[in-house]
Amino acid sequence: MLTAEQIQNNWEEFCSNIQLHISSPRKEKLLEFYEKYADRIMMMPAAHKKEYHNSFPGGYVEHVNRVVRCSIKQSKLWEEEGADMSTFTNEELVFSAINHDLGKMGNEEHESYIPQTDKWRKDKLGEDYMFNKQVPFASVPDRGLFMLQSHGVQYTFNEMLAIQTHDGLYDEANSKYLKAFMPEQKPRTSLPFILHQADLMAARIEFEREWLPKFKNSVPPTEKNFTLTKEAKKSTKDKALSQLESKGLKDLFDKL
Ligand SMILES: [Fe+2]
């Protein structure tokens, strides 16, 4: 869980990424968009289930900021290893990272994730949130891109491709872009791969932070492992064979 101060600081980092990396007049359009939905986005979780990542108030912005930082770091690694950095700009990299999960916000009227009303699911499954049935289905990338265009925020072809495929091959729908056999059908820029790596890295770190301490504290030390000793294996086999009546079957299993 984040404190009110952390949520506020994360929001400031989020807005300063726009100020710093996005050029005018798109910068102003994007800031206007995020100011309009500030109250909703600032408090959003990154996922509706605890099993995923950052499923707590403010988790979305915390995740997006991490993806922005990881994207910048990943792109340096790609550059050092010889990727063609002329195929995308720094603005495209940061714009894609800032908006990659925007579709999670829901639509103009309704939020996607609302507090769970089913007590059983909340207690037993740890679902603090549930999907809002008032929001018609769309994939996260499709909805995010729709929200941007419907608020007059334009995006480049590279940004469209990166946002659309940010889940990599975890989303089968991306196969058409990422599993292409013909060279001319492969992405002409490494941007989608850099964003995917950054998102994967951020989500994994958030998973570790949430779950590894729980596993450490809840697993009782085992005195014995469950591998059968040679003697135990033999007595189990003898016991099983003694229960077989057919001689043929007994001979068959005895050879195993
Ligand atoms: Fe993400």
Boltz pocket constraint, residues with backbone or C-beta under 6 A from the ligand:
constraints:
  - pocket:
      binder: B
      contacts: [[A, 63], [A, 67], [A, 100], [A, 101], [A, 199], [A, 203]]
      max_distance: 6.0
